[in-house]
C-alpha cells in the first residue's frame, strides 16, 4: 500500500522542467483493432523510460483513466530530451507513431493529443494534503509546507514572502449524514 503523508506538502525544485500531457480518446468503441494497439503502445515506452530515466531526461509519470480513454502526465528535465526521445529511431515512440498514422491516420476511430509546457524556476506551485508522494513531488523533492511556503504565493515566490508561523488548518467535522 502507498504511504500517505498526513499534513501539507509541496514539490520543491529550482530547476527548469517540462510537463508533457499525452493521451488517447476512443471515438468508436467497436473499432477494437484500432484503439487497443494504440492503448498498448504506451507500456513499452514507459518501461524503457523508467529503465533509462537519467540518460533520457525522464523524471516521472502518472497515468489517468477516463471513460473514453487514457491520459499520462509526464515530467521531463528538458524539451530537448523529450523531443530527442520522440524522434529517435532507437526508442519505441517513433515506431508507435508511424504505426498509428498508417493504421488510423485521420479515420476518426481514435483521437490522440499532447500538450507540452516548459516551466522555469519559480513558475510552478503545488500542494498535496494528506496524499502519497504524487505529481511533481514524485519528480523532485517532496517537502513539508512550512514558513514561506505556507501560501500559494509563498510557494511560487518564497524569497519575497515574510516568514509565516506554521498554522494547522482546521479539519472539517464530518456530519452524521456523511
N, C-alpha and C positions, 0 to 999 in steps of 0.2 A: 504494500500500500504506500502511496506517496505521502511524504511527510508534509503536514500543514504547519505553517509558521503563524502562530497567533500574533495579532497586532498588525501594525502598518509597516510595510517595506517598500523599497523603491529599487530601481535599477540605476547603477552608477557607472558612468564612463565619461572620459574626457576625450575620447577618440571619435572621429567621424565614422559613420557606418551606413549601410544600405538596408532598407526594409523592402522586401520583394514579396508581393502577394500574387499567387498564381492559383488558378483553379479551372474547373470544368463544370459545365451545366448540361444535364441530359435534357435535350429538347424533344426527342422521340424515344419513349421508353421501349418500344418494340424493336428498335434498332440495336439490339444487344451486341451484334458483331461490330458495331461502330464504337459504342461507348465503353464496353468492358475493356478492350485493349487500351483505350485512352486512359481509363482509370488505373489500370495495372502498370502503365509506363512509369508512374512516379516512384514506385517501390525501388526498382534498381537504381534510380538516380539518387534517392535519399540514402540508400545503403552505401553507395560509392562516396557520397559527400561526407557522411558520418565517419567512414573509414579513413578519409583523406582530408579531414577538416582543415588542418593547419596549412597544408600546401595549396588547397583550393580557395582559402579565404572564407569558407563557410563557417558560420558561428553557431546557428541553432535553427530549429523549425518547429512548428506546431501545425497539426492537421485538424481541420474542422469539417464535419459532415453537415450538409443541409439537405432538405428533402429532394432537391433536384441535382445535387452533385457534391463535389468536394472542393475545399479550398485550403491552401497552405500559406502560412505567414512564415517567411524565411528572413534570417538576419545574415548579412554578409559584411565582410570587412571593407569592401570597396566595390564600386560599379564595375571597374576594370576586371576584377576577379570573377564577378557574376557573368559578365559578358564573355570572358575567356572560356568559362565552363559551358555556356550556352552554344558557343560556336566551335568548340574543339571537336575534331573528328575522333579523338581518343576517349571522349566522355559520352555517356549514354543520351544526353539531351538531343543533340543534333539528329541522330538516327530516329529517335522517337518523333521529333518534329517533322522530319521528312515522311515517316510512315503516316502520321496524322494527315498531312497535306495530300498524300496520294490516296488514302482510304476515304477521307471525309471531305477535305477541301472546303468548298462552300456549299455542301449539300444541306446544311442546316440541322443535321441529326444531333450533333454535339457542338456545344459552344465552349470556347476556351477564352481565358482572359489572364492578363497580368498587369500589375501596377508596380512601379519602381519609385522609391523615394530615397533621395540621398539626404542624410541627416548630419548636420555639422555639430560640433561640440556646443552644448547649451541649447540645442534645438529640439529637445525631447523632454517629456515629463511622464512619470509613471507612478502608480500607486497600486499596491497589492495588499489587501486587507484580509487576514485570515485565509491565505492562499498558500498552496505549494509554490515552489520556485516556478515561475511562469513567464511567458513572453520574453521581453527584452532582458529580464533578470536571468533568464536561462543562457543568455549570450554574454552577459557581463557580470558585474558584481551585484549580488543580491544583498542589500543593506537595510538595516532598520531605519525608519524615518526618525530623525532627531534633529534638534537645533534648527539650523537654517533651512532644512528640508521639510519642515513641518507643513508648509502650504504648497500648493501647485506652483505659485510664483517663485517660492523659495527653491523648489526643486529645479525649476528652469534657470534661475539666476541666483544660486546660493551666495555668491560673494556680495551681492547687492542687498541682501536681506539682513535685518537685525537678528541676533540670536534669540530664538523663542524658547520659552520653558517648555519642556515636554508635557503636553496635556493629553491625558487619555480621553478619548471621545466616549460619550455615554453609549452603553449598549441598549438598543431599543428593547423594551419589555415585550414579551410575547403575550398576546391575549389568549384567553382560554379557548377562543374560537379558531386559533391558528393551527 
